[in-house]
Amino acid sequence: MEYVEWHTVADILDETAPNWEHAIKDIRKIGDIMTITVAITIDGVTREGLGTGRPLPRPASKRPGTTHSSVPR
């Protein structure tokens, strides 16, 4: 099976199983890897999955000490 983007799957589920739902169960950092556990429920049946990956660098405008973060709120 090829990779399918999450929003494509959500669109298909919205059409075929409109009562589906999902929940983030856990997010952890292990060394330089992030893990996320997510549960999806369709027609009362729940399954959990684990995803892993390296975090994306924050855009410069969101880093502490940059103009964006120094603007008074």
Contacts in CASP RR format, 6 or more apart in sequence:
PFRMAT RR
TARGET T0000
AUTHOR 0000-0000-0000
METHOD contacts of the structure
MODEL  1
MEYVEWHTVADILDETAPNWEHAIKDIRKIGDIMTITVAITIDGVTREGL
GTGRPLPRPASKRPGTTHSSVPR
13 20 0 8 1.000
13 42 0 8 1.000
14 20 0 8 1.000
17 42 0 8 1.000
17 43 0 8 1.000
19 42 0 8 1.000
19 43 0 8 1.000
20 40 0 8 1.000
20 41 0 8 1.000
20 42 0 8 1.000
21 40 0 8 1.000
21 41 0 8 1.000
22 38 0 8 1.000
22 39 0 8 1.000
22 40 0 8 1.000
22 41 0 8 1.000
23 38 0 8 1.000
23 39 0 8 1.000
23 41 0 8 1.000
24 36 0 8 1.000
24 37 0 8 1.000
24 38 0 8 1.000
25 37 0 8 1.000
25 38 0 8 1.000
25 39 0 8 1.000
25 48 0 8 1.000
26 35 0 8 1.000
26 36 0 8 1.000
26 37 0 8 1.000
27 34 0 8 1.000
27 35 0 8 1.000
27 36 0 8 1.000
27 37 0 8 1.000
28 34 0 8 1.000
28 35 0 8 1.000
29 35 0 8 1.000
29 55 0 8 1.000
32 54 0 8 1.000
33 52 0 8 1.000
33 53 0 8 1.000
33 54 0 8 1.000
34 52 0 8 1.000
34 53 0 8 1.000
34 54 0 8 1.000
34 55 0 8 1.000
35 50 0 8 1.000
35 51 0 8 1.000
35 52 0 8 1.000
35 53 0 8 1.000
36 50 0 8 1.000
36 51 0 8 1.000
36 52 0 8 1.000
37 48 0 8 1.000
37 49 0 8 1.000
37 50 0 8 1.000
37 51 0 8 1.000
38 48 0 8 1.000
38 49 0 8 1.000
38 51 0 8 1.000
39 46 0 8 1.000
39 47 0 8 1.000
39 48 0 8 1.000
39 49 0 8 1.000
40 46 0 8 1.000
40 47 0 8 1.000
40 48 0 8 1.000
60 66 0 8 1.000
61 67 0 8 1.000
61 68 0 8 1.000
62 68 0 8 1.000
62 69 0 8 1.000
63 69 0 8 1.000
END
